[in-house]
């Protein structure tokens, strides 16, 4: 694929970036590298909690982590 460079740069077709929200763009030895950036994993904490029979795990977690 060839693309015309304009005042803003170059447009990358959206179909090349399906499912991608953020990219990292860098120049290494005259090569432009576009890499998808995943969301910070810390932001995913708690999104898939595990069901247990413990009712106070969030407030007394040390009791369950350290024997």
N, C-alpha and C positions, 0 to 999 in steps of 0.2 A: 504494500500500500504506500502511496505517496501522498503527502499533504502539503498544501501551500502554507508557508510561514507568513503571518500578517503582523500587524503592530502589537497584538497581544501575545503572539507566539504561535502555537500549533494546537488544533483541537484534536482530541482523541475520541474516536467513536464510542458512544455509550455502551454499545454491545460488547466492546472489549472490557468493560468495567462492570459487568453485571454483578450485583450484590455487593459492590464496593462503595463505601461512603467517603473514605479518605485515602489518599495515596501519598507516598513519599517520592519526591522527585530529586534526583541528584545527578551530578555530572562526574564521571570517572574516566579519566584518560580519553576525553573526547567522545564518550559514549553516554547518552542520556538514559538513565535507568528509572523506570516508573514501577514502584512496588506497592501493592495494597498494604494498608496499615490496619491491623486488627484493633478493636477497641481494647482499652486497658483492662486486663483480666480482673483487676481489683474491683472494677465496676460490676462485674458479673457475680460477685459474692452474694449469696442468699437468693439468687434467682431460681435455683432448683433445690429447695430445702428437702431434707430427708425426714420422713415421718417416723417418730419413735414414740415410745410410751412414757418418755421423760417430759415432765411439764415445765421444769425450771432450767433447761439446758442453756438458754441465752443468758440468764442472770447468774447461774452457778456453774459455768462451763469449766472452771478450774477443777472442780470436784470430779468431773468426768474425764478430763484430759490427764490429770496427774493422779495416779493411784495412791 
